[in-house]
Amino acid sequence: MRNPPVNSLSLEFLTELLISLEKLENDKTFHGIIITSDCPGIFSAGLDLTEMCGRDPEHYAEYWKAVQEMWLRFYLSNLVVIAAINGVSPAGGCLLSLTCDYRVLANNPKYAIGLNETLLGIVAPFWFKDTLVNTIGHRSAERALQLGLLFPPAEALRVGVVDQVVPEDQVQSTARLVMAQWLDIPDHARQLTKTLMRKPTADRLLTERDADIQNFVRFICKDSIQKSLHAYLEKLKQKKG
Ligand SMILES: CCCCCCCC/C=C/CC(=O)SCCNC(=O)CCNC(=O)[C@H](O)C(C)(C)COP(=O)(O)OP(=O)(O)OC[C@H]1O[C@@H](n2cnc3c(N)ncnc32)[C@H](O)[C@@H]1OP(=O)(O)O
């Protein structure tokens, strides 16, 4: 991923990600992809806050549809998808990595990962929640979501948000080793098993997709939510100076 400075998931960047995924899926010489970041120290800062602040309802609906699409397409991809997480990964950045089949995180105490939505005064929707529950179990997900926990590497491994923590200079090579192991499995059997495990979760969003967009638009248009998001963005900007 290369969307400096922080790989935020803007509408444009989400669209590029989806086009890239589609190209790779349509090229039958590819069987797996490794998602990693070109922004030093940042895997992805999550959803782009400027797409959710001070815009009109039509824009929010279009943006949310793209976020849903990103989740559905990566979560259900027939390719083996591995996250080589070489930086901090809050909220939507964590969600993207949770769509992958395996997560390798660099062992750097700054590289926290988690769904921290409540800290911004917003609520992770049910499909973010379902993805986390499927990964770390109900009790750990409940605690992590309510408290907006961002786990440093050792904690992330202990709770199961990531599958492996390795020295920073070994993230890419480890991801490639893991990829080789996954590609050793007969592809049709692995793909069908992935679908078996994930389709019920994806189906829930597919059947409630429009309602989910309407909920998001209603929620994000609230004055109180806009104020929280503006304040959070301001805090990020003031941090610099
Ligand atoms: C009923 C249904 C309800 C549904 C509700 C909605 C649910 C939506 C869920 C949201 C999920 C999300 O993903 S929200 C985004 C969460 N992300 C974060 O909290 C991360 C915020 N960013 C940071 O903490 C830091 O920027 C960083 C640790 C990622 C990097 O720190 P660093 O010091 O290296 O960089 P800066 O902080 O100076 O940032 C540089 C530059 O980027 C801008 N920025 C940062 N993050 C975002 C972002 N997520 N979106 C847009 N822009 C971002 C930051 O403001 C700086 O901008 P300027 O250079 O202009 O100052």
The ligand as a Tripos MOL2 file, in Angstrom:
@<TRIPOS>MOLECULE
LIG
   61    63     1     0     0
SMALL
NO_CHARGES

@<TRIPOS>ATOM
      1 C1        -24.2690    2.3490   12.7740 C.3       1 LIG1
      2 C2        -22.9980    2.2870   11.9960 C.3       1 LIG1
      3 C3        -22.0410    3.2570   12.5600 C.3       1 LIG1
      4 C4        -20.7440    3.2500   11.8270 C.3       1 LIG1
      5 C5        -19.8200    4.2060   12.4580 C.3       1 LIG1
      6 C6        -18.5790    4.4270   11.7080 C.3       1 LIG1
      7 C7        -17.5870    3.3930   11.9510 C.3       1 LIG1
      8 C8        -16.3730    3.7690   11.1750 C.3       1 LIG1
      9 C9        -15.2880    3.2230   11.7290 C.2       1 LIG1
     10 C10       -14.1120    3.9110   11.5770 C.2       1 LIG1
     11 C11       -12.9580    3.1980   11.4940 C.3       1 LIG1
     12 C12       -11.7420    4.0590   11.2330 C.2       1 LIG1
     13 O1        -10.8660    3.5330   10.6400 O.2       1 LIG1
     14 S1        -11.6540    5.6800   11.7640 S.3       1 LIG1
     15 C13        -9.9440    6.0910   11.6500 C.3       1 LIG1
     16 C14        -9.2000    5.5900   12.8430 C.3       1 LIG1
     17 N1         -7.8210    5.9160   12.7490 N.am      1 LIG1
     18 C15        -7.1160    6.4070   13.7630 C.2       1 LIG1
     19 O2         -7.5890    6.5860   14.8530 O.2       1 LIG1
     20 C16        -5.6800    6.7590   13.4580 C.3       1 LIG1
     21 C17        -5.4630    8.2150   13.4450 C.3       1 LIG1
     22 N2         -4.0850    8.5380   13.1140 N.am      1 LIG1
     23 C18        -3.0530    8.3770   13.9840 C.2       1 LIG1
     24 O3         -3.1890    7.9380   15.0920 O.2       1 LIG1
     25 C19        -1.7150    8.8100   13.4760 C.3       1 LIG1
     26 O4         -1.8980    9.6370   12.3630 O.3       1 LIG1
     27 C20        -0.7910    7.6460   13.0800 C.3       1 LIG1
     28 C21        -0.3470    6.9000   14.3510 C.3       1 LIG1
     29 C22        -1.4590    6.6970   12.1100 C.3       1 LIG1
     30 C23         0.4680    8.2170   12.3860 C.3       1 LIG1
     31 O5          1.0780    9.1670   13.2130 O.3       1 LIG1
     32 P1          2.1500   10.1870   12.6030 P.3       1 LIG1
     33 O6          2.6300   11.0220   13.7420 O.co2     1 LIG1
     34 O7          3.1420    9.4610   11.8100 O.co2     1 LIG1
     35 O8          1.3390   11.0650   11.5510 O.3       1 LIG1
     36 P2          0.2990   12.2360   11.8460 P.3       1 LIG1
     37 O9         -0.5850   11.9060   12.9880 O.co2     1 LIG1
     38 O10         1.0470   13.5310   11.9260 O.co2     1 LIG1
     39 O11        -0.5940   12.2050   10.5270 O.3       1 LIG1
     40 C24        -0.1130   12.6890    9.2820 C.3       1 LIG1
     41 C25        -1.2710   13.3220    8.5350 C.3       1 LIG1
     42 O12        -2.2410   12.2980    8.2730 O.3       1 LIG1
     43 C26        -3.5000   12.6940    8.7990 C.3       1 LIG1
     44 N3         -4.2400   11.4890    9.2300 N.ar      1 LIG1
     45 C27        -3.8530   10.5950   10.1340 C.ar      1 LIG1
     46 N4         -4.7510    9.6060   10.2510 N.ar      1 LIG1
     47 C28        -5.7400    9.9130    9.3750 C.ar      1 LIG1
     48 C29        -6.9590    9.2700    9.0180 C.ar      1 LIG1
     49 N5         -7.3580    8.1070    9.5720 N.pl3     1 LIG1
     50 N6         -7.7310    9.8490    8.1020 N.ar      1 LIG1
     51 C30        -7.3570   11.0210    7.5150 C.ar      1 LIG1
     52 N7         -6.2040   11.6700    7.8060 N.ar      1 LIG1
     53 C31        -5.4040   11.1160    8.7250 C.ar      1 LIG1
     54 C32        -3.1540   13.6040    9.9730 C.3       1 LIG1
     55 O13        -4.2490   14.4220   10.3030 O.3       1 LIG1
     56 C33        -1.9960   14.3720    9.3820 C.3       1 LIG1
     57 O14        -2.5320   15.3270    8.4890 O.3       1 LIG1
     58 P3         -1.8330   16.7610    8.2620 P.3       1 LIG1
     59 O15        -0.4920   16.4510    7.6890 O.co2     1 LIG1
     60 O16        -2.7430   17.4720    7.3280 O.co2     1 LIG1
     61 O17        -1.7540   17.4190    9.6160 O.co2     1 LIG1
@<TRIPOS>BOND
     1     1     2 1
     2     2     3 1
     3     3     4 1
     4     4     5 1
     5     5     6 1
     6     6     7 1
     7     7     8 1
     8     8     9 1
     9     9    10 2
    10    10    11 1
    11    11    12 1
    12    12    13 2
    13    12    14 1
    14    14    15 1
    15    15    16 1
    16    16    17 1
    17    17    18 1
    18    18    19 2
    19    18    20 1
    20    20    21 1
    21    21    22 1
    22    22    23 1
    23    23    24 2
    24    23    25 1
    25    25    26 1
    26    25    27 1
    27    27    28 1
    28    27    29 1
    29    27    30 1
    30    30    31 1
    31    31    32 1
    32    32    33 2
    33    32    34 1
    34    32    35 1
    35    35    36 1
    36    36    37 2
    37    36    38 1
    38    36    39 1
    39    39    40 1
    40    40    41 1
    41    41    42 1
    42    41    56 1
    43    42    43 1
    44    43    44 1
    45    43    54 1
    46    44    45 ar
    47    44    53 ar
    48    45    46 ar
    49    46    47 ar
    50    47    48 ar
    51    47    53 ar
    52    48    49 1
    53    48    50 ar
    54    50    51 ar
    55    51    52 ar
    56    52    53 ar
    57    54    55 1
    58    54    56 1
    59    56    57 1
    60    57    58 1
    61    58    59 2
    62    58    60 1
    63    58    61 1
@<TRIPOS>SUBSTRUCTURE
     1 LIG1         1 GROUP 0 **** ****
